[in-house]
Structures are given as structure tokens and as C-alpha cells.
Amino acid sequence: MQQPTLVAVAHGSRDPRALHTALALLERVRELRPRLDVRLGHIELNEPLLDDTLRGTSGAAVLVPLLLGRGYHVKRDLPDAAARATHLRTRVAAPLGPHPLLVEALYERLLEAGWTPGTAVVLAAAGSRDPDSAADTRRAAALLSGRLGGVPVVPAYASAAAPSVPEAVRALAARGHHRTAVASYFAAPGRFATQTAAASPGPAAAPLGDHPALARLLLRRYDEALGRPAALPRPELVSA
């Protein structure tokens, strides 16, 4: 029996590196599970758009968001797109974060950027007005702090929420932490990732990108979603 298609859902970005990063990540996923049909769809700004990807998919699909927490896109955009794909049996997986595999990727990106033990960290995220999204980012910060040996990790945001990265850096300095690095809580390069890195007074990590831990996490979210009932096509469209 054919496995449901894994449709990875990226936000989309005008930065051309974002698309290349998503494609590289999906190549890692295919290497881990060669027989699985893996496709990409975007919420906006890049092709293929999610609706177009779903239109070309048959049978069943699991939508796995390349997003790091709960927010409008996960709660509304993905379920709405799944509902429009009336020819498919669909499931929507949980967002990638928070999760220990994400933390491992954050840790290694920080090491690559030159982070040294004892240096406080600002976890730079996109930001959302959804309180669940902020809670997920705070949880990721707590997990990262544990992975870094207990150094302070303060969430900060590029938009829609406070504090900003400069505000978080100043708050850490007021607590006596004058050496600060920025961890990039972004799946791919883009405007927000570039903006928050530029605000770092010290090492600034690259986005998570195609880190191998993300490929494993993508498949884990896919497998978890398969444990839940699928949404069936609308009854009026099912053949008698």
C-alpha cells in the first residue's frame, strides 16, 4: 500500500536562498526514506504554492509545516488548504518546534558561529501575536538553555512581539551578561533572519536550514501525524 505523500509546507520568501534551502532539506529527507513521495508547497511568495502542490497530489497526503511553532499559518492556513483539496485524504502534522532535535540543530549552528561556553544567547524568532506561538518559542529557549549548560537564553522577535533582539541584548547586559550570541530560530534565510543577525553584538548563528536533525524531525512529525485519523474527502465527492 502506497504511503501518503509528505508535503512539506514552507512559508515562502523573496530571498532566493530560502527556496534552495528548502529543496536541500527535502533531499536529506528523501535520502533517509527513499521510497517516500516528498513534495514542497509554499504558503506565499514562492512556487510551487501549496494549493498547486496538493492539486497535483493523489490519494493521501500529510502536510508537515516547516514552521517552528503554533500560529496563524499552522492553525488556519494549512487546515484551510487541506480542506480545499477535496480529492485527498489529508492530515496536518504539528509544527517542527519545540523539540529536542531542533535544539540540537540550534546548538550546532551556534558552535559553527563561534559560540563559547558561558556566553548568553538571544533566541531570535519571527514573532506572532498568537500566545501559543510565543509559548512555543519560550519552551524552545528553555530547552536550548539546558543544552548549553544552563546559560541564559532569552527569546526575542523580529516582528509582532517583544522584546526585539536589541532589547533582549540590553536586558541581558543589565543582568551582567555582556557577551551575547544570537541563535537563529528560522527554518531558512530571509529578511527576518538577516535583520536579527545584524543586531547581534557577538556571534550570530545561521538559520537551521538543511541541518540533518531537521530532516529527521520532519519525518518524525510525518509519522506522528499518521497516528491520527485522516480527514476524508467531502462525502458528495466520494463515488458510490
Secondary structure by P-SEA (a helix, b strand, c coil): ccccbbbbbbcccccaaaaaaaaaaaaaaaaaccccbbbbbbcccccccaaaaaaacccbbbbbbcccccccccccaaaaaaaaccccbbbbbccccccaaaaaaaaaaaaaacccccbbbbbcccccccaaaaaaaaaaaaaaaaaacccbbbbbbcccccccaaaaaaaaaaacccbbbbbbccccccaaaaaaaaacccbbbccccccaaaaaaaaaaaaaaaaccccccccccccc
